[in-house]
């Protein structure tokens, strides 16, 4: 089956995945729509009987029975329509979400650093769920809004041409003129969708930072990002309302007043013997259902515009650059990491790493040091292919990392960063992280990460769920959970972002033991913040303003008397061992 990508994401390309269900649903919807004429037909026949003085109990019972059968049949058909279209809509939504998630799993990790949680949630949930409304509800309504007027027009043309033309005038005025008046609405809807994503992201940030906000006594108004986004969102809604309210009101007035167009003309034609009373009655009855369907069509068109803006955001997800698919694998017997003339920037005009070259030997301990913003963290994350480099080459086992399969590269590297992601799941699952391992292996990893005793002491042990009854982990406990994950994964390369501080001496001691267990016989790259922890490193790489200015052991760099020596002298003046 064809995979979804940026080029084939459209309403019609998505509908084809459930074309049989949608076809059946639409067909049943058309029959249901045709049956909606039944009350008008019955009313017409009853009035004719009254005029002809032929109305009797037999006629009343017959048409009442027709009405009951028609109503039951219409509801059955509409229920079947809703079942078909809803099942189709949910299947398409599920397929789109799963393919979007699968696609995102192939995107460079750096993509997620440039996207807020709100943006991704809006695209994956809010924008995709707009499809459900369109497919499950609007699609059938659109077909009905086209078929019913067409049937009505055909009937009316056979009765009287001029009356039919008169009935069409309000449609032209009430639908097409407001559409022209709302020509800016698609752009405003796109702006609304983007603003909504932005405000979702900032709101997430606001909630996550609540403890800091309370600490400094800030309010929502003083939280600049939220305040600006909320105002921007409000202004966007106002612009949309201004653009749509007058055309919408105009449409309601014109279409609801359609009878004012047909009655005078119909009366004139009747008085001049150009139309019969029965024909005039038919036109009056058809007028009531004829204009109502066009009003539905106008509302659906507005929803379609919003859906299009959502599809634009979904396409953006599928336009993110993916990692090249390759079958080459990391050679476990040779894990040398090499940077050769690497240049990288988050944008084209500003390189944060400039002409970086270095070698990291297998099973060695290498520390990256430098001031904040010097490029050490960026260099470390590039090994895991967080982003594609602009020029140069990074190799593992002599193979450029962009030629390695993603599975092989990710299996070879464990990241232990300061910001630890904890799922709202059990502690067991937070350590296992989807790996195919048994309980004993998880317990072993937790023991080596110095977190087993803490977990075992909890009432529910490893089944304790994060968030239940207010249960949360401290910063040090999160760090040890992260180390347990890395021990369990047992990757040969460890990229470790050293915490700038620990909450207490006991936590620091446990984390140091856990790290000792993790780093045995591994190729270790530490992003160092506390220089006394890297004195025994095999190599220290000193970064300054995106360049490597020095490389060597601690003693070699001290003897060199350069940038690292200056950093060390400042550090020991402030550090009490």
C-alpha positions in Angstrom: 0.0 0.0 0.0 1.2 3.5 -0.9 3.0 5.3 1.9 1.9 8.8 2.9 4.2 11.7 2.2 4.2 15.4 1.8 3.1 15.1 -1.9 0.0 12.8 -1.5 -1.6 14.3 1.6 -4.9 15.8 0.5 -8.5 15.1 1.1 -9.0 13.0 -2.0 -5.8 11.0 -1.6 -6.8 10.1 2.0 -10.3 9.2 1.1 -9.2 6.5 -1.3 -7.9 4.4 1.6 -11.5 3.8 2.7 -13.2 4.3 -0.7 -15.6 1.4 -0.4 -17.0 2.4 3.0 -17.1 6.1 1.9 -18.9 5.2 -1.3 -21.5 3.1 0.5 -21.9 5.8 3.1 -22.4 8.6 0.5 -24.8 6.4 -1.5 -26.9 5.7 1.6 -26.7 9.4 2.5 -28.1 10.3 -1.0 -31.0 8.0 -0.5 -31.6 9.4 2.9 -31.5 12.9 1.5 -34.0 12.0 -1.2 -36.4 10.6 1.5 -36.2 14.0 3.2 -38.5 15.3 0.4 -41.2 12.9 1.7 -42.8 15.4 4.2 -43.1 18.0 1.4 -44.6 15.5 -1.0 -47.1 14.4 1.6 -48.0 17.9 2.5 -48.5 18.7 -1.1 -50.8 15.8 -1.6 -52.8 16.6 1.5 -53.3 20.2 0.4 -54.4 19.0 -3.1 -56.9 16.7 -1.4 -58.2 19.6 0.7 -58.5 21.8 -2.3 -60.2 19.1 -4.3 -62.4 18.2 -1.3 -61.3 14.5 -1.6 -59.7 14.3 1.8 -61.0 11.3 3.8 -59.8 9.0 6.6 -58.4 6.5 4.2 -56.2 9.2 2.5 -55.0 10.5 5.9 -54.1 7.0 7.1 -52.4 6.1 3.8 -50.2 9.2 3.8 -49.6 8.9 7.6 -48.3 5.3 7.0 -46.1 6.5 4.1 -44.7 9.2 6.5 -43.9 6.7 9.3 -42.3 4.2 6.9 -40.3 7.0 5.2 -39.1 8.4 8.5 -38.0 5.0 9.8 -36.3 4.2 6.5 -34.6 7.6 6.4 -33.3 7.2 10.0 -32.0 3.7 9.2 -30.2 4.9 6.1 -28.8 7.9 8.0 -27.6 5.6 10.8 -26.0 3.3 8.3 -24.4 6.3 6.6 -23.0 7.5 9.9 -21.6 4.1 10.8 -19.8 3.8 7.4 -18.4 7.3 7.4 -17.3 7.2 11.0 -15.6 3.9 10.7 -13.9 5.2 7.5 -12.9 8.5 9.3 -11.4 6.7 12.3 -9.5 4.3 10.1 -8.0 7.1 8.1 -7.2 9.1 11.3 -5.5 6.0 12.7 -3.5 5.4 9.6 -2.5 9.1 9.3 -1.4 9.3 13.0 0.5 6.0 12.8 2.3 7.0 9.6 3.0 10.4 11.0 4.6 8.9 14.1 6.5 6.4 12.0 7.8 9.2 9.8 8.8 11.3 12.8 10.8 8.3 14.1 13.0 8.7 11.1 13.5 12.5 11.4 16.7 13.9 12.8 16.4 14.3 16.6 17.2 18.0 16.3 13.9 18.5 14.6 12.1 18.1 17.9 14.3 20.7 19.6 13.0 23.2 17.2 9.3 22.2 17.6 7.3 22.9 20.8 5.1 20.2 22.3 2.1 22.4 21.4 3.0 22.5 17.7 3.4 18.7 17.5 0.2 18.0 19.5 -1.8 20.5 17.4 -0.6 18.8 14.2 -0.9 15.1 15.4 -4.2 15.5 17.2 -6.2 18.7 16.6 -5.4 19.0 12.8 -5.8 15.3 12.1 -9.1 15.2 14.0 -10.5 17.9 11.8 -10.5 15.1 9.2 -12.9 13.1 11.3 -15.5 16.0 11.3 -15.1 16.4 7.5 -15.2 12.7 6.6 -17.8 11.5 9.2 -20.2 14.4 8.9 -19.4 17.0 6.3 -18.8 14.7 3.3 -22.3 13.3 3.3 -23.8 16.7 4.0 -21.9 18.1 1.0 -23.2 15.4 -1.3 -26.7 15.9 0.0 -26.4 19.7 -0.3 -25.6 19.1 -4.0 -27.9 16.3 -4.8 -31.1 17.7 -3.1 -30.9 21.1 -4.9 -30.2 19.4 -8.2 -33.2 17.1 -7.8 -35.3 20.1 -6.8 -34.1 22.2 -9.8 -34.8 19.4 -12.2 -38.4 19.1 -10.8 -38.9 22.9 -10.9 -37.5 23.2 -14.5 -40.2 20.7 -15.6 -42.9 22.8 -13.9 -41.9 26.4 -14.8 -38.6 27.8 -16.2 -39.1 31.4 -15.0 -40.0 30.5 -11.4 -36.9 28.2 -11.3 -34.6 31.0 -12.4 -36.2 33.3 -9.8 -35.5 30.7 -7.1 -31.8 30.5 -8.1 -31.2 34.3 -7.7 -31.1 34.2 -3.9 -28.6 31.3 -4.1 -26.2 33.3 -6.3 -26.6 36.4 -4.1 -26.6 34.6 -0.7 -23.8 32.1 -1.3 -21.4 33.3 -4.0 -21.3 37.0 -3.0 -20.4 36.2 0.6 -17.8 33.8 -0.6 -16.2 36.7 -2.5 -16.5 38.9 0.6 -14.6 36.2 2.6 -11.7 35.8 0.2 -9.3 36.6 3.0 -10.7 33.9 5.3 -8.3 31.1 4.2 -5.3 33.2 5.0 -6.8 34.1 8.4 -7.5 30.5 9.1 -3.9 29.5 8.3 -2.8 32.3 10.7 -5.2 31.0 13.3 -3.9 27.4 13.0 -0.3 28.6 13.5 -1.2 30.9 16.4 -3.2 28.1 18.1 -0.1 25.8 17.9 2.0 28.6 19.3 -0.3 29.3 22.2 -0.5 25.6 23.0 3.2 25.4 23.2 3.6 28.4 25.4 0.7 27.2 27.7 2.6 23.9 28.1 5.7 25.8 29.0 3.8 28.0 31.5 2.3 24.9 33.2 5.6 23.1 33.4 7.3 26.2 34.9 4.6 26.8 37.5 6.9 26.2 40.4 9.3 28.9 39.2 6.5 31.3 38.3 5.1 31.0 41.8 8.5 31.4 43.3 8.9 34.8 41.7 5.3 35.8 42.1 4.6 36.1 38.4 1.1 36.1 36.9 0.0 35.0 33.5 0.2 38.6 32.3 3.8 38.9 33.4 4.8 35.6 31.7 5.7 37.4 28.5 5.5 34.5 26.1 2.0 33.5 27.2 0.8 37.0 27.3 2.0 37.8 23.8 0.7 34.5 22.3 -2.7 34.9 24.0 -3.1 38.5 22.7 -2.0 37.3 19.2 -4.5 34.5 19.4 -7.3 36.8 20.5 -6.6 39.3 17.7 -6.6 36.4 15.2 -10.0 35.2 16.4 -11.3 38.8 16.2 -10.1 39.1 12.6 -11.7 35.8 11.7 -15.0 37.0 13.3 -14.9 40.3 11.5 -14.2 38.6 8.2 -17.0 36.1 8.6 -19.8 37.6 10.7 -21.2 40.1 8.0 -21.1 37.6 5.1 -22.6 34.9 7.3 -25.4 37.2 8.5 -26.0 38.3 4.9 -26.3 34.6 3.8 -28.7 33.8 6.7 -30.9 36.8 5.8 -31.0 36.2 2.1 -31.5 32.4 2.2 -34.1 32.6 5.0 -35.9 35.2 3.1 -35.9 33.2 -0.2 -39.7 32.9 -0.1 -39.8 36.7 -0.5 -38.3 36.3 -4.0 -40.6 33.4 -5.1 -43.9 34.5 -3.6 -44.3 37.9 -5.5 -43.2 36.4 -8.8 -45.2 33.3 -8.3 -48.3 35.3 -7.3 -47.9 37.5 -10.4 -47.6 34.4 -12.7 -50.6 32.8 -11.0 -52.8 35.9 -11.4 -51.8 36.1 -15.1 -52.8 32.4 -15.6 -49.1 31.5 -16.3 -48.9 29.0 -13.4 -51.5 26.8 -11.7 -52.2 26.9 -7.9 -50.7 23.4 -7.6 -47.5 24.5 -9.3 -47.2 27.6 -7.1 -47.7 25.3 -4.0 -44.9 23.0 -5.2 -42.6 26.0 -5.5 -43.4 27.3 -2.1 -42.8 23.9 -0.5 -39.5 23.3 -2.4 -38.3 26.7 -1.4 -38.2 25.6 2.2 -35.8 22.7 1.7 -34.0 24.2 -1.3 -32.4 27.2 0.5 -31.7 25.3 3.7 -29.3 22.9 2.0 -27.3 25.8 0.5 -26.9 27.3 4.0 -25.5 24.0 5.2 -23.1 24.0 2.2 -21.9 27.5 3.1 -21.1 26.3 6.7 -19.3 23.3 5.4 -17.2 25.4 3.1 -16.0 27.4 6.1 -15.1 24.1 7.8 -13.3 23.0 4.7 -11.1 26.1 4.8 -10.1 25.2 8.4 -9.4 21.6 7.3 -7.1 22.8 4.5 -5.1 24.9 7.0 -4.8 21.8 9.2 -3.6 19.7 6.3 -0.9 22.3 5.6 0.5 21.7 9.2 0.3 17.9 8.7 2.2 18.3 5.4 4.9 20.2 7.3 5.4 17.2 9.5 5.9 15.0 6.5 8.3 17.6 4.9 10.8 17.4 7.8 14.1 15.9 6.4 14.5 12.2 7.3 17.6 10.3 7.9 18.9 8.3 4.9 18.0 4.7 5.0 21.1 2.5 4.9 22.0 -1.1 5.7 25.5 -0.3 7.0 26.1 -1.1 10.6 28.5 -0.1 13.3 31.4 -2.5 13.7 31.5 -3.6 17.3 35.1 -4.5 17.2 36.2 -1.0 16.1 34.4 1.9 17.7 36.7 4.8 16.9 34.8 8.1 16.5 36.3 10.7 14.2 35.4 14.3 13.4 37.0 15.6 10.2 36.7 19.3 9.3 33.1 19.4 10.6 31.1 22.6 10.2 27.6 23.0 11.6 25.0 25.7 12.2 21.4 25.7 13.2 20.8 28.2 10.4 22.8 28.8 7.2 24.3 32.1 8.2 25.6 31.2 11.7 28.0 28.2 12.3 28.2 27.1 15.9 30.9 24.5 15.1 33.8 25.5 12.8 36.2 23.1 11.3 36.1 20.6 14.1 38.6 17.7 13.9 39.3 15.1 16.6 39.6 11.3 17.2 38.0 9.5 20.1 39.6 6.0 20.7 37.5 3.0 21.6 36.8 2.4 25.3 38.4 5.7 26.2 37.1 8.5 28.4 36.9 11.8 26.6 35.7 15.0 28.2 34.3 18.1 26.3 34.8 21.3 28.2 34.2 25.0 27.5 32.1 28.0 28.5 28.4 27.9 27.9 27.7 28.2 24.2 31.1 27.1 23.2 29.7 24.1 21.2 30.6 21.1 23.4 27.0 19.8 23.7 26.3 20.4 20.0 29.4 18.4 19.1 28.4 15.5 21.3 24.8 15.4 20.0 26.0 15.4 16.4 27.6 11.9 17.1 24.0 10.7 17.5 23.0 12.4 14.2 20.7 14.9 16.0 21.2 17.1 13.0 22.9 16.8 9.6 26.2 18.6 9.4 26.8 21.3 6.8 30.2 20.0 5.7 33.0 17.7 6.8 32.4 14.2 8.1 31.8 12.3 11.4 32.7 8.6 11.3 32.1 5.7 13.6 34.1 2.5 12.8 35.4 4.3 9.8 31.9 4.7 8.3 30.3 8.1 7.9 27.4 8.3 10.4 25.0 9.5 7.6 25.6 6.1 5.9 24.9 4.0 9.0 21.4 2.6 9.5 19.4 4.4 12.2 18.8 1.2 14.2 22.5 0.4 14.3 23.5 3.9 15.2 20.9 4.3 18.0 21.7 0.8 19.3 25.4 1.8 19.6 24.8 5.0 21.6 23.2 5.8 25.0 22.5 9.4 25.9 22.4 10.4 29.6 21.4 14.0 29.7 20.5 16.3 32.6 16.9 16.7 31.4 15.5 13.2 32.0 12.2 12.3 30.3 9.9 10.3 32.7 6.7 8.7 31.3 3.5 8.7 33.3 3.9 4.9 33.7 5.3 2.4 36.2 8.9 2.7 37.3 9.5 -0.7 35.7 8.4 0.6 32.2 10.3 3.8 32.8 13.5 1.7 33.1 12.6 -0.8 30.4 11.6 1.8 27.8 10.2 -0.8 25.4 13.3 -3.0 25.3 12.7 -6.8 25.0 14.1 -7.7 28.4 12.9 -9.7 31.4 12.3 -8.5 35.0 15.7 -9.8 36.3 17.5 -7.7 33.7 15.6 -4.6 34.8 16.3 -5.3 38.5 20.0 -5.8 37.7 20.2 -2.5 35.9 18.4 -0.7 38.7 20.8 -2.2 41.3 23.8 -1.0 39.3 22.2 2.4 39.0 21.8 2.6 42.8 18.0 3.0 42.5 16.8 -0.6 43.3 16.7 -0.1 47.1 14.6 3.0 46.7 12.1 1.4 44.3 11.9 -1.8 46.4 11.0 0.3 49.5 7.9 1.7 47.8 4.5 0.0 48.7 4.0 -1.0 45.0 7.7 -1.4 44.2 8.4 -1.4 40.5 4.7 -1.2 39.8 4.6 2.3 41.3 3.1 4.6 38.7 4.6 8.1 38.2 1.9 10.7 39.0 -0.3 8.3 41.1 -1.3 9.9 44.4 1.1 12.7 43.7 4.2 10.4 43.4 7.1 12.1 41.8 10.9 11.5 41.5 13.6 13.9 42.7 16.2 15.2 40.3 18.8 12.7 41.5 16.4 9.8 41.3 15.5 10.8 37.7 19.2 10.8 36.9 19.6 7.3 38.3 16.6 6.1 36.3 18.3 7.5 33.2 21.5 5.6 34.1 19.6 2.4 34.7 18.1 2.7 31.2 21.6 3.1 29.7 22.9 0.1 31.7 20.0 -2.0 30.5 20.6 -0.9 26.9 24.3 -1.7 27.2 25.4 0.4 24.2 29.1 0.6 23.6 29.2 4.4 23.4 28.0 6.6 26.2 27.3 10.4 25.8 26.9 11.8 29.2 26.0 15.3 30.1 27.3 15.8 33.7 24.9 17.5 36.1 26.0 20.9 37.2 25.0 20.0 40.7 23.3 17.3 42.8 20.6 17.8 45.4 22.7 16.3 48.3 25.9 14.4 49.1 24.1 11.0 49.3 22.6 11.5 45.9 26.0 12.5 44.4 27.7 9.5 46.0 25.1 7.1 44.6 25.2 8.7 41.1 29.0 8.5 41.0 28.8 4.7 41.9 26.0 4.3 39.2 28.2 6.1 36.7 31.1 3.9 37.5 29.0 0.8 36.8 27.7 2.3 33.6 31.0 3.5 32.1 33.0 0.3 32.5 34.5 -0.8 29.2 32.6 1.8 27.3 33.6 4.6 24.9 32.6 7.6 27.1 32.1 11.2 26.0 31.3 13.5 28.9 30.0 17.0 28.6 31.8 18.2 31.7 30.8 21.1 33.9 32.9 20.3 37.0 36.6 20.0 36.1 37.7 17.9 39.1 35.7 15.0 37.7 37.7 14.8 34.5 41.3 14.8 35.8 41.7 11.2 34.9 40.1 11.5 31.4 42.1 10.0 28.6 41.5 13.1 26.5 40.1 16.6 27.3 38.8 18.5 24.3 38.5 22.3 24.9 35.9 24.2 23.0 35.9 28.0 22.6 33.4 29.9 20.3 32.7 26.9 18.2 36.3 25.8 17.7 38.5 23.2 19.3 41.4 25.2 20.8 43.2 22.5 22.8 43.3 18.7 23.2 45.2 16.5 25.6 45.2 15.0 29.1 44.7 17.1 32.2 48.4 17.3 33.0 49.3 18.1 29.4 46.8 20.9 29.2 47.9 22.4 32.6 51.6 22.3 31.4 50.5 24.0 28.2 49.2 26.9 30.2 46.5 27.8 27.7 42.7 28.2 27.9 42.1 25.0 29.9 44.8 26.0 32.5 43.0 29.3 33.0 39.7 27.5 33.4 41.2 25.2 35.9 42.8 28.0 38.0 39.4 29.8 38.2 37.7 26.5 39.0 39.9 25.5 41.9 39.6 29.0 43.4 35.8 28.4 43.7 35.7 24.7 44.3 36.1 23.2 47.8 37.0 19.6 47.5 
